[in-house]
Protein backbone atom coordinates (compact mmCIF):
# COMPACT_ATOMS: atom_id res chain seq x y z
CA UNK A 1 0.00 0.00 0.00
CA UNK A 2 1.59 3.37 -0.98
CA UNK A 3 2.46 5.82 1.80
CA UNK A 4 0.39 8.97 2.22
CA UNK A 5 1.85 12.00 0.48
CA UNK A 6 2.96 14.98 2.59
CA UNK A 7 1.88 18.51 1.83
CA UNK A 8 4.78 20.22 0.01
CA UNK A 9 5.01 22.91 2.72
CA UNK A 10 4.69 20.61 5.74
CA UNK A 11 8.36 20.59 6.73
CA UNK A 12 8.80 24.25 5.82
CA UNK A 13 5.99 25.25 8.15
CA UNK A 14 7.32 23.10 11.00
CA UNK A 15 10.85 24.40 10.55
CA UNK A 16 9.52 27.96 10.77
CA UNK A 17 8.65 27.25 14.43
CA UNK A 18 12.33 26.66 15.15
CA UNK A 19 13.82 29.20 12.78
CA UNK A 20 14.86 31.81 15.36
CA UNK A 21 16.21 30.12 18.49
CA UNK A 22 17.22 32.19 21.52
CA UNK A 23 20.95 32.72 22.01
CA UNK A 24 22.81 30.91 24.80
CA UNK A 25 24.78 33.43 26.90
CA UNK A 26 27.08 32.94 29.86
CA UNK A 27 27.39 35.76 32.39
CA UNK A 28 29.26 38.04 32.45
CA UNK A 29 28.73 39.13 28.86
CA UNK A 30 27.43 41.97 26.76
CA UNK A 31 25.14 42.36 23.74
CA UNK A 32 24.94 44.96 20.99
CA UNK A 33 21.72 45.15 19.04
CA UNK A 34 20.74 47.24 16.00
CA UNK A 35 17.44 47.33 14.10
CA UNK A 36 17.38 48.95 10.66
CA UNK A 37 14.18 49.95 8.89
CA UNK A 38 13.81 51.02 5.29
CA UNK A 39 11.59 54.07 4.66
CA UNK A 40 9.00 51.83 3.00
CA UNK A 41 6.28 49.40 4.00
CA UNK A 42 7.27 45.78 4.37
CA UNK A 43 5.88 44.71 0.99
CA UNK A 44 8.17 47.17 -0.81
CA UNK A 45 11.42 46.41 1.00
CA UNK A 46 14.57 45.75 -0.99
CA UNK A 47 15.57 42.46 0.58
CA UNK A 48 18.47 42.03 -1.83
CA UNK A 49 19.99 45.23 -0.43
CA UNK A 50 19.54 43.89 3.11
CA UNK A 51 21.32 40.68 2.17
CA UNK A 52 24.15 42.55 0.46
CA UNK A 53 24.59 44.66 3.59
CA UNK A 54 24.82 41.52 5.73
CA UNK A 55 27.34 39.91 3.37
CA UNK A 56 29.48 43.04 3.56
CA UNK A 57 29.71 42.63 7.33
CA UNK A 58 30.43 38.90 7.09
CA UNK A 59 33.11 39.40 4.47
CA UNK A 60 34.94 41.80 6.77
CA UNK A 61 35.41 38.87 9.16
CA UNK A 62 35.75 36.14 6.51
CA UNK A 63 32.61 34.47 7.86
CA UNK A 64 30.35 32.02 6.06
CA UNK A 65 27.35 33.29 4.09
CA UNK A 66 23.70 32.35 4.72
CA UNK A 67 21.50 30.53 2.22
CA UNK A 68 20.26 32.73 -0.67
CA UNK A 69 16.66 32.94 0.56
CA UNK A 70 17.42 32.85 4.30
CA UNK A 71 15.53 35.19 6.63
CA UNK A 72 17.79 34.50 9.61
CA UNK A 73 21.45 33.67 10.18
CA UNK A 74 23.80 32.97 13.10
CA UNK A 75 27.56 32.81 12.96
CA UNK A 76 30.79 34.23 14.37
CA UNK A 77 32.17 37.65 13.48
CA UNK A 78 35.56 37.98 15.11
CA UNK A 79 35.28 37.46 18.87
CA UNK A 80 31.51 37.97 18.88
CA UNK A 81 28.59 35.87 17.74
CA UNK A 82 26.24 37.44 15.21
CA UNK A 83 22.51 36.85 14.91
CA UNK A 84 20.74 38.37 11.90
CA UNK A 85 16.99 38.33 11.32
CA UNK A 86 14.87 39.73 8.49
CA UNK A 87 11.38 40.80 9.55
CA UNK A 88 8.47 42.30 7.65
CA UNK A 89 9.58 45.93 7.96
CA UNK A 90 13.08 45.80 9.36
CA UNK A 91 16.22 43.74 9.86
CA UNK A 92 18.03 43.19 13.14
CA UNK A 93 21.68 42.55 13.97
CA UNK A 94 22.64 41.16 17.38
CA UNK A 95 26.24 40.70 18.48
CA UNK A 96 26.97 38.78 21.68
CA UNK A 97 30.39 39.04 23.31
CA UNK A 98 31.94 37.40 26.36
CA UNK A 99 33.22 39.45 29.26
CA UNK A 100 32.61 43.08 30.19
CA UNK A 101 34.48 46.32 29.89
CA UNK A 102 35.54 48.08 33.07
CA UNK A 103 33.49 51.00 31.85
CA UNK A 104 29.77 50.30 32.02
CA UNK A 105 28.10 50.46 28.60
CA UNK A 106 31.34 51.26 26.86
CA UNK A 107 30.56 52.64 23.34
CA UNK A 108 33.59 50.69 22.14
CA UNK A 109 31.53 47.50 22.49
CA UNK A 110 29.26 48.77 19.70
CA UNK A 111 32.22 48.99 17.32
CA UNK A 112 31.49 45.41 16.36
CA UNK A 113 29.19 47.16 13.86
CA UNK A 114 31.58 49.66 12.20
CA UNK A 115 30.39 53.19 11.62
CA UNK A 116 31.18 53.14 7.90
CA UNK A 117 29.25 49.87 7.52
CA UNK A 118 26.23 51.31 9.36
CA UNK A 119 26.37 54.42 7.18
CA UNK A 120 25.94 52.23 4.07
CA UNK A 121 22.85 50.45 5.40
CA UNK A 122 19.83 50.43 3.04
CA UNK A 123 17.61 51.93 5.75
CA UNK A 124 17.59 54.00 8.90
CA UNK A 125 18.43 52.89 12.43
CA UNK A 126 15.19 52.50 14.41
CA UNK A 127 16.75 50.90 17.51
CA UNK A 128 20.22 50.54 18.98
CA UNK A 129 20.71 48.77 22.30
CA UNK A 130 23.61 47.99 24.61
CA UNK A 131 22.96 45.27 27.21
CA UNK A 132 25.30 44.54 30.11
CA UNK A 133 24.93 41.16 31.82
CA UNK A 134 26.50 40.75 35.28
CA UNK A 135 26.23 38.29 38.13
CA UNK A 136 23.66 39.26 40.75
CA UNK A 137 25.27 40.10 44.10
CA UNK A 138 23.63 38.92 47.30
CA UNK A 139 22.87 42.48 48.41
CA UNK A 140 20.24 44.09 46.16
CA UNK A 141 21.32 47.51 47.40
CA UNK A 142 24.59 47.11 45.50
CA UNK A 143 22.56 46.62 42.32
CA UNK A 144 20.41 49.67 43.04
CA UNK A 145 23.48 51.82 43.70
CA UNK A 146 24.89 50.86 40.30
CA UNK A 147 21.58 51.58 38.62
CA UNK A 148 21.38 55.02 40.21
CA UNK A 149 24.76 55.82 38.66
CA UNK A 150 24.04 54.31 35.26
CA UNK A 151 20.49 55.48 34.57
CA UNK A 152 18.19 58.48 34.99
CA UNK A 153 16.34 57.81 38.28
CA UNK A 154 13.13 59.56 37.18
CA UNK A 155 12.48 57.09 34.35
CA UNK A 156 14.33 54.05 35.73
CA UNK A 157 12.38 50.77 35.52
CA UNK A 158 13.59 47.80 37.59
CA UNK A 159 12.08 44.34 38.03
CA UNK A 160 12.90 40.88 39.27
CA UNK A 161 11.97 38.59 36.38
CA UNK A 162 11.53 34.96 35.33
CA UNK A 163 10.75 33.60 38.79
CA UNK A 164 13.55 35.52 40.41
CA UNK A 165 16.27 34.40 38.01
CA UNK A 166 17.45 37.94 37.19
CA UNK A 167 16.99 41.65 37.77
CA UNK A 168 16.58 43.79 34.68
CA UNK A 169 16.77 47.57 34.52
CA UNK A 170 16.66 50.39 31.99
CA UNK A 171 15.54 54.00 31.64
CA UNK A 172 14.46 53.92 27.96
CA UNK A 173 16.67 56.91 27.18
CA UNK A 174 19.23 57.26 24.39
CA UNK A 175 22.73 57.93 25.67
CA UNK A 176 25.17 60.40 24.03
CA UNK A 177 26.59 57.61 21.87
CA UNK A 178 23.13 56.93 20.38
CA UNK A 179 22.34 53.69 22.24
CA UNK A 180 19.61 52.65 24.64
CA UNK A 181 21.00 50.77 27.63
CA UNK A 182 19.73 47.85 29.70
CA UNK A 183 21.35 46.06 32.60
CA UNK A 184 20.76 42.42 33.51
CA UNK A 185 21.90 40.90 36.82
CA UNK A 186 21.53 37.12 36.84
CA UNK A 187 21.76 34.62 39.67
CA UNK A 188 24.66 32.13 39.47
CA UNK A 189 22.33 29.19 38.84
CA UNK A 190 20.63 30.80 35.85
CA UNK A 191 21.10 28.78 32.66
CA UNK A 192 22.68 30.17 29.50
CA UNK A 193 19.51 29.81 27.44
CA UNK A 194 17.43 31.57 30.08
CA UNK A 195 19.88 34.46 30.03
CA UNK A 196 19.64 34.48 26.25
CA UNK A 197 15.84 34.62 26.41
CA UNK A 198 15.93 37.57 28.80
CA UNK A 199 18.37 39.50 26.61
CA UNK A 200 16.41 38.69 23.46
CA UNK A 201 13.15 39.87 25.02
CA UNK A 202 14.69 43.16 26.09
CA UNK A 203 15.82 43.74 22.50
CA UNK A 204 12.38 42.85 21.20
CA UNK A 205 10.64 45.15 23.68
CA UNK A 206 12.70 48.11 22.53
CA UNK A 207 12.39 47.28 18.82
CA UNK A 208 8.66 46.72 18.79
CA UNK A 209 8.12 49.73 21.06
CA UNK A 210 9.95 51.91 18.56
CA UNK A 211 8.12 50.40 15.60
CA UNK A 212 4.72 50.76 17.21
CA UNK A 213 5.34 54.39 18.12
CA UNK A 214 5.84 55.21 14.45
CA UNK A 215 2.06 55.00 14.44
CA UNK A 216 1.91 57.89 16.91
CA UNK A 217 3.64 60.23 14.46
CA UNK A 218 1.30 59.11 11.71
CA UNK A 219 -1.69 59.53 14.04
CA UNK A 220 -0.72 63.15 14.69
CA UNK A 221 -0.48 63.79 10.96
CA UNK A 222 -3.87 62.17 10.45
CA UNK A 223 -5.45 64.14 13.30
CA UNK A 224 -4.35 67.43 11.73
CA UNK A 225 -6.01 66.48 8.46
CA UNK A 226 -9.17 65.22 10.15
CA UNK A 227 -9.41 68.48 12.09
CA UNK A 228 -9.67 70.27 8.74
CA UNK A 229 -12.21 67.84 7.27
CA UNK A 230 -14.48 67.48 10.30
CA UNK A 231 -16.01 71.01 10.14
CA UNK A 232 -16.65 70.64 6.41
CA UNK A 233 -18.44 67.35 6.92
CA UNK A 234 -20.44 68.70 9.88
CA UNK A 235 -21.51 71.77 7.89
CA UNK A 236 -22.49 69.61 4.96
CA UNK A 237 -24.57 67.25 7.10
CA UNK A 238 -26.32 70.09 8.94
CA UNK A 239 -27.21 71.73 5.63
CA UNK A 240 -28.85 68.69 4.07
CA UNK A 241 -32.33 69.79 5.24
CA UNK A 242 -31.91 73.42 4.16
CA UNK A 243 -34.68 74.51 1.79
CA UNK A 244 -33.36 75.65 -1.56
CA UNK A 245 -29.90 74.11 -1.15
CA UNK A 246 -28.58 72.49 -4.30
CA UNK A 247 -28.26 68.70 -3.95
CA UNK A 248 -25.76 68.65 -6.82
CA UNK A 249 -23.40 71.05 -5.04
CA UNK A 250 -23.76 69.11 -1.79
CA UNK A 251 -23.11 65.84 -3.60
CA UNK A 252 -19.98 67.23 -5.25
CA UNK A 253 -18.59 68.42 -1.91
CA UNK A 254 -19.52 65.15 -0.21
CA UNK A 255 -17.76 63.15 -2.90
CA UNK A 256 -14.65 65.26 -2.39
CA UNK A 257 -14.67 64.65 1.37
CA UNK A 258 -15.41 60.93 0.99
CA UNK A 259 -12.62 60.52 -1.56
CA UNK A 260 -10.11 62.16 0.76
CA UNK A 261 -11.24 60.02 3.70
CA UNK A 262 -10.80 56.88 1.61
CA UNK A 263 -7.38 58.09 0.52
CA UNK A 264 -6.39 58.66 4.15
CA UNK A 265 -7.65 55.20 5.07
CA UNK A 266 -5.45 53.66 2.37
CA UNK A 267 -2.42 55.69 3.45
CA UNK A 268 -2.71 54.94 7.16
CA UNK A 269 -4.25 51.46 7.32
CA UNK A 270 -0.94 49.59 7.04
CA UNK A 271 0.78 51.64 9.72
CA UNK A 272 -2.13 51.44 12.15
CA UNK A 273 -2.48 47.70 11.60
CA UNK A 274 1.25 47.22 12.16
CA UNK A 275 1.10 49.41 15.29
CA UNK A 276 -1.61 47.22 16.81
CA UNK A 277 0.42 44.10 16.08
CA UNK A 278 3.63 45.57 17.52
CA UNK A 279 1.82 46.80 20.63
CA UNK A 280 0.51 43.29 21.26
CA UNK A 281 4.06 41.91 20.97
CA UNK A 282 5.43 44.50 23.42
CA UNK A 283 2.77 43.69 25.99
CA UNK A 284 3.28 39.95 25.50
CA UNK A 285 7.07 40.19 25.90
CA UNK A 286 6.66 42.14 29.13
CA UNK A 287 4.06 39.71 30.41
CA UNK A 288 6.27 36.64 29.90
CA UNK A 289 9.01 38.27 32.00
CA UNK A 290 6.74 37.74 35.05
CA UNK A 291 7.91 40.90 36.78
CA UNK A 292 8.18 41.35 40.55
CA UNK A 293 8.75 44.79 42.09
CA UNK A 294 12.20 45.53 43.54
CA UNK A 295 12.16 47.76 46.64
CA UNK A 296 9.24 49.85 45.45
CA UNK A 297 10.73 50.73 42.05
CA UNK A 298 8.48 50.88 38.99
CA UNK A 299 8.47 47.81 36.78
CA UNK A 300 8.71 47.73 33.02
CA UNK A 301 4.97 47.13 32.84
CA UNK A 302 4.25 50.20 34.98
CA UNK A 303 6.63 52.32 32.92
CA UNK A 304 4.84 51.28 29.73
CA UNK A 305 1.46 51.92 31.29
CA UNK A 306 2.43 55.51 32.13
CA UNK A 307 4.53 56.42 29.08
CA UNK A 308 3.70 53.98 26.27
CA UNK A 309 0.00 53.13 26.61
CA UNK A 310 -1.19 56.75 26.15
CA UNK A 311 0.63 56.87 22.81
CA UNK A 312 -1.09 53.67 21.70
CA UNK A 313 -4.47 55.03 22.81
CA UNK A 314 -3.81 58.12 20.70
CA UNK A 315 -3.20 55.91 17.67
CA UNK A 316 -6.38 53.95 18.31
CA UNK A 317 -8.31 57.18 18.80
CA UNK A 318 -7.12 58.58 15.46
CA UNK A 319 -7.92 55.30 13.73
CA UNK A 320 -11.39 55.24 15.30
CA UNK A 321 -11.99 58.86 14.36
CA UNK A 322 -11.09 58.17 10.75
CA UNK A 323 -13.45 55.21 10.70
CA UNK A 324 -16.20 57.27 12.35
CA UNK A 325 -15.86 60.12 9.85
CA UNK A 326 -15.97 57.67 6.95
CA UNK A 327 -19.18 56.22 8.38
CA UNK A 328 -20.61 59.74 8.83
CA UNK A 329 -19.81 60.55 5.24
CA UNK A 330 -21.51 57.34 4.16
CA UNK A 331 -24.62 58.17 6.20
CA UNK A 332 -24.61 61.70 4.77
CA UNK A 333 -24.51 60.19 1.30
CA UNK A 334 -27.51 58.04 2.19
CA UNK A 335 -29.41 61.09 3.47
CA UNK A 336 -28.51 63.08 0.39
CA UNK A 337 -29.57 60.18 -1.80
CA UNK A 338 -32.89 60.01 0.08
CA UNK A 339 -33.41 63.74 -0.40
CA UNK A 340 -32.69 63.48 -4.10
CA UNK A 341 -35.07 60.52 -4.40
CA UNK A 342 -37.84 62.44 -2.65
CA UNK A 343 -37.33 65.46 -4.90
CA UNK A 344 -37.32 63.25 -7.96
CA UNK A 345 -40.51 61.56 -6.79
CA UNK A 346 -42.19 64.96 -6.45
CA UNK A 347 -40.96 65.95 -9.90
CA UNK A 348 -42.20 62.67 -11.34
CA UNK A 349 -45.58 63.21 -9.68
CA UNK A 350 -45.89 66.63 -11.26
CA UNK A 351 -44.80 65.18 -14.58
CA UNK A 352 -47.46 62.47 -14.35
CA UNK A 353 -50.10 65.08 -13.53
CA UNK A 354 -49.11 67.18 -16.53
CA UNK A 355 -49.12 64.05 -18.67
CA UNK A 356 -52.67 63.26 -17.45
CA UNK A 357 -53.77 66.77 -18.37
CA UNK A 358 -52.21 66.45 -21.81
CA UNK A 359 -53.83 63.05 -22.28
CA UNK A 360 -57.23 64.51 -21.33
CA UNK A 361 -56.80 67.36 -23.79
CA UNK A 362 -55.68 64.93 -26.44
CA UNK A 363 -58.77 62.82 -25.80
CA UNK A 364 -61.02 65.83 -26.15
CA UNK A 365 -59.27 66.86 -29.33
CA UNK A 366 -59.55 63.34 -30.62
CA UNK A 367 -63.30 63.33 -30.00
CA UNK A 368 -63.60 66.67 -31.74
CA UNK A 369 -61.68 65.34 -34.69
CA UNK A 370 -63.90 62.27 -34.74
CA UNK A 371 -66.98 64.51 -34.95
CA UNK A 372 -65.49 66.51 -37.79
CA UNK A 373 -64.42 63.31 -39.48
CA UNK A 374 -67.99 62.01 -39.29
CA UNK A 375 -69.27 65.20 -40.98
CA UNK A 376 -66.62 65.03 -43.69
CA UNK A 377 -67.13 61.36 -44.41
CA UNK A 378 -70.88 61.81 -44.36
CA UNK A 379 -70.60 64.65 -46.92
CA UNK A 380 -68.80 62.46 -49.39
CA UNK A 381 -70.99 59.47 -48.48
CA UNK A 382 -74.21 61.36 -49.23
CA UNK A 383 -72.88 62.35 -52.64
CA UNK A 384 -71.85 58.83 -53.44
CA UNK A 385 -75.18 57.46 -52.23
CA UNK A 386 -77.05 60.03 -54.34
CA UNK A 387 -75.19 58.91 -57.44
CA UNK A 388 -75.73 55.26 -56.55
CA UNK A 389 -79.52 55.70 -56.00
CA UNK A 390 -80.10 58.12 -58.90
CA UNK A 391 -81.72 55.51 -61.19
CA UNK A 392 -84.16 54.54 -58.44
CA UNK A 393 -85.02 58.07 -57.37
CA UNK A 394 -85.52 59.12 -60.98
CA UNK A 395 -88.13 56.38 -61.59
CA UNK A 396 -89.83 57.32 -58.36
CA UNK A 397 -89.98 60.88 -59.55
CA UNK A 398 -87.88 62.24 -56.70
CA UNK A 399 -85.85 65.31 -57.34
CA UNK A 400 -82.09 65.44 -56.68
CA UNK A 401 -82.54 67.75 -53.70
CA UNK A 402 -85.23 65.58 -52.13
CA UNK A 403 -83.17 62.43 -52.53
CA UNK A 404 -80.17 64.17 -50.95
CA UNK A 405 -82.34 65.22 -48.00
CA UNK A 406 -83.58 61.66 -47.53
CA UNK A 407 -80.11 60.09 -47.79
CA UNK A 408 -78.30 62.58 -45.51
CA UNK A 409 -79.60 61.40 -42.10
CA UNK A 410 -79.25 57.78 -43.12
CA UNK A 411 -75.64 58.19 -44.23
CA UNK A 412 -74.70 60.34 -41.24
CA UNK A 413 -76.16 57.74 -38.85
CA UNK A 414 -74.32 54.93 -40.64
CA UNK A 415 -70.98 56.79 -40.58
CA UNK A 416 -71.39 57.68 -36.92
CA UNK A 417 -72.14 54.06 -36.01
CA UNK A 418 -69.12 52.90 -38.02
CA UNK A 419 -66.71 55.36 -36.32
CA UNK A 420 -68.05 54.44 -32.90
CA UNK A 421 -67.65 50.74 -33.61
CA UNK A 422 -64.03 51.25 -34.74
CA UNK A 423 -63.21 53.31 -31.61
CA UNK A 424 -64.79 50.71 -29.31
CA UNK A 425 -62.91 47.93 -31.11
CA UNK A 426 -59.57 49.71 -30.68
CA UNK A 427 -60.32 50.51 -27.03
C-alpha positions in Angstrom: 0.0 0.0 0.0 1.6 3.4 -1.0 2.5 5.8 1.8 0.4 9.0 2.2 1.9 12.0 0.5 3.0 15.0 2.6 1.9 18.5 1.8 4.8 20.2 0.0 5.0 22.9 2.7 4.7 20.6 5.7 8.4 20.6 6.7 8.8 24.2 5.8 6.0 25.3 8.2 7.3 23.1 11.0 10.9 24.4 10.6 9.5 28.0 10.8 8.7 27.3 14.4 12.3 26.7 15.2 13.8 29.2 12.8 14.9 31.8 15.4 16.2 30.1 18.5 17.2 32.2 21.5 21.0 32.7 22.0 22.8 30.9 24.8 24.8 33.4 26.9 27.1 32.9 29.9 27.4 35.8 32.4 29.3 38.0 32.5 28.7 39.1 28.9 27.4 42.0 26.8 25.1 42.4 23.7 24.9 45.0 21.0 21.7 45.2 19.0 20.7 47.2 16.0 17.4 47.3 14.1 17.4 49.0 10.7 14.2 50.0 8.9 13.8 51.0 5.3 11.6 54.1 4.7 9.0 51.8 3.0 6.3 49.4 4.0 7.3 45.8 4.4 5.9 44.7 1.0 8.2 47.2 -0.8 11.4 46.4 1.0 14.6 45.8 -1.0 15.6 42.5 0.6 18.5 42.0 -1.8 20.0 45.2 -0.4 19.5 43.9 3.1 21.3 40.7 2.2 24.1 42.6 0.5 24.6 44.7 3.6 24.8 41.5 5.7 27.3 39.9 3.4 29.5 43.0 3.6 29.7 42.6 7.3 30.4 38.9 7.1 33.1 39.4 4.5 34.9 41.8 6.8 35.4 38.9 9.2 35.7 36.1 6.5 32.6 34.5 7.9 30.4 32.0 6.1 27.4 33.3 4.1 23.7 32.3 4.7 21.5 30.5 2.2 20.3 32.7 -0.7 16.7 32.9 0.6 17.4 32.9 4.3 15.5 35.2 6.6 17.8 34.5 9.6 21.4 33.7 10.2 23.8 33.0 13.1 27.6 32.8 13.0 30.8 34.2 14.4 32.2 37.7 13.5 35.6 38.0 15.1 35.3 37.5 18.9 31.5 38.0 18.9 28.6 35.9 17.7 26.2 37.4 15.2 22.5 36.8 14.9 20.7 38.4 11.9 17.0 38.3 11.3 14.9 39.7 8.5 11.4 40.8 9.5 8.5 42.3 7.6 9.6 45.9 8.0 13.1 45.8 9.4 16.2 43.7 9.9 18.0 43.2 13.1 21.7 42.6 14.0 22.6 41.2 17.4 26.2 40.7 18.5 27.0 38.8 21.7 30.4 39.0 23.3 31.9 37.4 26.4 33.2 39.4 29.3 32.6 43.1 30.2 34.5 46.3 29.9 35.5 48.1 33.1 33.5 51.0 31.8 29.8 50.3 32.0 28.1 50.5 28.6 31.3 51.3 26.9 30.6 52.6 23.3 33.6 50.7 22.1 31.5 47.5 22.5 29.3 48.8 19.7 32.2 49.0 17.3 31.5 45.4 16.4 29.2 47.2 13.9 31.6 49.7 12.2 30.4 53.2 11.6 31.2 53.1 7.9 29.3 49.9 7.5 26.2 51.3 9.4 26.4 54.4 7.2 25.9 52.2 4.1 22.8 50.5 5.4 19.8 50.4 3.0 17.6 51.9 5.7 17.6 54.0 8.9 18.4 52.9 12.4 15.2 52.5 14.4 16.7 50.9 17.5 20.2 50.5 19.0 20.7 48.8 22.3 23.6 48.0 24.6 23.0 45.3 27.2 25.3 44.5 30.1 24.9 41.2 31.8 26.5 40.8 35.3 26.2 38.3 38.1 23.7 39.3 40.7 25.3 40.1 44.1 23.6 38.9 47.3 22.9 42.5 48.4 20.2 44.1 46.2 21.3 47.5 47.4 24.6 47.1 45.5 22.6 46.6 42.3 20.4 49.7 43.0 23.5 51.8 43.7 24.9 50.9 40.3 21.6 51.6 38.6 21.4 55.0 40.2 24.8 55.8 38.7 24.0 54.3 35.3 20.5 55.5 34.6 18.2 58.5 35.0 16.3 57.8 38.3 13.1 59.6 37.2 12.5 57.1 34.3 14.3 54.0 35.7 12.4 50.8 35.5 13.6 47.8 37.6 12.1 44.3 38.0 12.9 40.9 39.3 12.0 38.6 36.4 11.5 35.0 35.3 10.7 33.6 38.8 13.6 35.5 40.4 16.3 34.4 38.0 17.4 37.9 37.2 17.0 41.6 37.8 16.6 43.8 34.7 16.8 47.6 34.5 16.7 50.4 32.0 15.5 54.0 31.6 14.5 53.9 28.0 16.7 56.9 27.2 19.2 57.3 24.4 22.7 57.9 25.7 25.2 60.4 24.0 26.6 57.6 21.9 23.1 56.9 20.4 22.3 53.7 22.2 19.6 52.6 24.6 21.0 50.8 27.6 19.7 47.9 29.7 21.3 46.1 32.6 20.8 42.4 33.5 21.9 40.9 36.8 21.5 37.1 36.8 21.8 34.6 39.7 24.7 32.1 39.5 22.3 29.2 38.8 20.6 30.8 35.9 21.1 28.8 32.7 22.7 30.2 29.5 19.5 29.8 27.4 17.4 31.6 30.1 19.9 34.5 30.0 19.6 34.5 26.2 15.8 34.6 26.4 15.9 37.6 28.8 18.4 39.5 26.6 16.4 38.7 23.5 13.2 39.9 25.0 14.7 43.2 26.1 15.8 43.7 22.5 12.4 42.9 21.2 10.6 45.1 23.7 12.7 48.1 22.5 12.4 47.3 18.8 8.7 46.7 18.8 8.1 49.7 21.1 9.9 51.9 18.6 8.1 50.4 15.6 4.7 50.8 17.2 5.3 54.4 18.1 5.8 55.2 14.4 2.1 55.0 14.4 1.9 57.9 16.9 3.6 60.2 14.5 1.3 59.1 11.7 -1.7 59.5 14.0 -0.7 63.1 14.7 -0.5 63.8 11.0 -3.9 62.2 10.4 -5.4 64.1 13.3 -4.4 67.4 11.7 -6.0 66.5 8.5 -9.2 65.2 10.2 -9.4 68.5 12.1 -9.7 70.3 8.7 -12.2 67.8 7.3 -14.5 67.5 10.3 -16.0 71.0 10.1 -16.7 70.6 6.4 -18.4 67.3 6.9 -20.4 68.7 9.9 -21.5 71.8 7.9 -22.5 69.6 5.0 -24.6 67.2 7.1 -26.3 70.1 8.9 -27.2 71.7 5.6 -28.9 68.7 4.1 -32.3 69.8 5.2 -31.9 73.4 4.2 -34.7 74.5 1.8 -33.4 75.7 -1.6 -29.9 74.1 -1.1 -28.6 72.5 -4.3 -28.3 68.7 -3.9 -25.8 68.6 -6.8 -23.4 71.1 -5.0 -23.8 69.1 -1.8 -23.1 65.8 -3.6 -20.0 67.2 -5.2 -18.6 68.4 -1.9 -19.5 65.1 -0.2 -17.8 63.1 -2.9 -14.6 65.3 -2.4 -14.7 64.6 1.4 -15.4 60.9 1.0 -12.6 60.5 -1.6 -10.1 62.2 0.8 -11.2 60.0 3.7 -10.8 56.9 1.6 -7.4 58.1 0.5 -6.4 58.7 4.1 -7.6 55.2 5.1 -5.4 53.7 2.4 -2.4 55.7 3.5 -2.7 54.9 7.2 -4.3 51.5 7.3 -0.9 49.6 7.0 0.8 51.6 9.7 -2.1 51.4 12.1 -2.5 47.7 11.6 1.2 47.2 12.2 1.1 49.4 15.3 -1.6 47.2 16.8 0.4 44.1 16.1 3.6 45.6 17.5 1.8 46.8 20.6 0.5 43.3 21.3 4.1 41.9 21.0 5.4 44.5 23.4 2.8 43.7 26.0 3.3 39.9 25.5 7.1 40.2 25.9 6.7 42.1 29.1 4.1 39.7 30.4 6.3 36.6 29.9 9.0 38.3 32.0 6.7 37.7 35.1 7.9 40.9 36.8 8.2 41.3 40.6 8.7 44.8 42.1 12.2 45.5 43.5 12.2 47.8 46.6 9.2 49.8 45.5 10.7 50.7 42.1 8.5 50.9 39.0 8.5 47.8 36.8 8.7 47.7 33.0 5.0 47.1 32.8 4.3 50.2 35.0 6.6 52.3 32.9 4.8 51.3 29.7 1.5 51.9 31.3 2.4 55.5 32.1 4.5 56.4 29.1 3.7 54.0 26.3 0.0 53.1 26.6 -1.2 56.8 26.1 0.6 56.9 22.8 -1.1 53.7 21.7 -4.5 55.0 22.8 -3.8 58.1 20.7 -3.2 55.9 17.7 -6.4 54.0 18.3 -8.3 57.2 18.8 -7.1 58.6 15.5 -7.9 55.3 13.7 -11.4 55.2 15.3 -12.0 58.9 14.4 -11.1 58.2 10.8 -13.4 55.2 10.7 -16.2 57.3 12.3 -15.9 60.1 9.9 -16.0 57.7 6.9 -19.2 56.2 8.4 -20.6 59.7 8.8 -19.8 60.6 5.2 -21.5 57.3 4.2 -24.6 58.2 6.2 -24.6 61.7 4.8 -24.5 60.2 1.3 -27.5 58.0 2.2 -29.4 61.1 3.5 -28.5 63.1 0.4 -29.6 60.2 -1.8 -32.9 60.0 0.1 -33.4 63.7 -0.4 -32.7 63.5 -4.1 -35.1 60.5 -4.4 -37.8 62.4 -2.6 -37.3 65.5 -4.9 -37.3 63.2 -8.0 -40.5 61.6 -6.8 -42.2 65.0 -6.5 -41.0 65.9 -9.9 -42.2 62.7 -11.3 -45.6 63.2 -9.7 -45.9 66.6 -11.3 -44.8 65.2 -14.6 -47.5 62.5 -14.4 -50.1 65.1 -13.5 -49.1 67.2 -16.5 -49.1 64.1 -18.7 -52.7 63.3 -17.4 -53.8 66.8 -18.4 -52.2 66.5 -21.8 -53.8 63.1 -22.3 -57.2 64.5 -21.3 -56.8 67.4 -23.8 -55.7 64.9 -26.4 -58.8 62.8 -25.8 -61.0 65.8 -26.2 -59.3 66.9 -29.3 -59.6 63.3 -30.6 -63.3 63.3 -30.0 -63.6 66.7 -31.7 -61.7 65.3 -34.7 -63.9 62.3 -34.7 -67.0 64.5 -34.9 -65.5 66.5 -37.8 -64.4 63.3 -39.5 -68.0 62.0 -39.3 -69.3 65.2 -41.0 -66.6 65.0 -43.7 -67.1 61.4 -44.4 -70.9 61.8 -44.4 -70.6 64.7 -46.9 -68.8 62.5 -49.4 -71.0 59.5 -48.5 -74.2 61.4 -49.2 -72.9 62.4 -52.6 -71.8 58.8 -53.4 -75.2 57.5 -52.2 -77.1 60.0 -54.3 -75.2 58.9 -57.4 -75.7 55.3 -56.6 -79.5 55.7 -56.0 -80.1 58.1 -58.9 -81.7 55.5 -61.2 -84.2 54.5 -58.4 -85.0 58.1 -57.4 -85.5 59.1 -61.0 -88.1 56.4 -61.6 -89.8 57.3 -58.4 -90.0 60.9 -59.5 -87.9 62.2 -56.7 -85.8 65.3 -57.3 -82.1 65.4 -56.7 -82.5 67.8 -53.7 -85.2 65.6 -52.1 -83.2 62.4 -52.5 -80.2 64.2 -50.9 -82.3 65.2 -48.0 -83.6 61.7 -47.5 -80.1 60.1 -47.8 -78.3 62.6 -45.5 -79.6 61.4 -42.1 -79.3 57.8 -43.1 -75.6 58.2 -44.2 -74.7 60.3 -41.2 -76.2 57.7 -38.9 -74.3 54.9 -40.6 -71.0 56.8 -40.6 -71.4 57.7 -36.9 -72.1 54.1 -36.0 -69.1 52.9 -38.0 -66.7 55.4 -36.3 -68.1 54.4 -32.9 -67.7 50.7 -33.6 -64.0 51.2 -34.7 -63.2 53.3 -31.6 -64.8 50.7 -29.3 -62.9 47.9 -31.1 -59.6 49.7 -30.7 -60.3 50.5 -27.0 
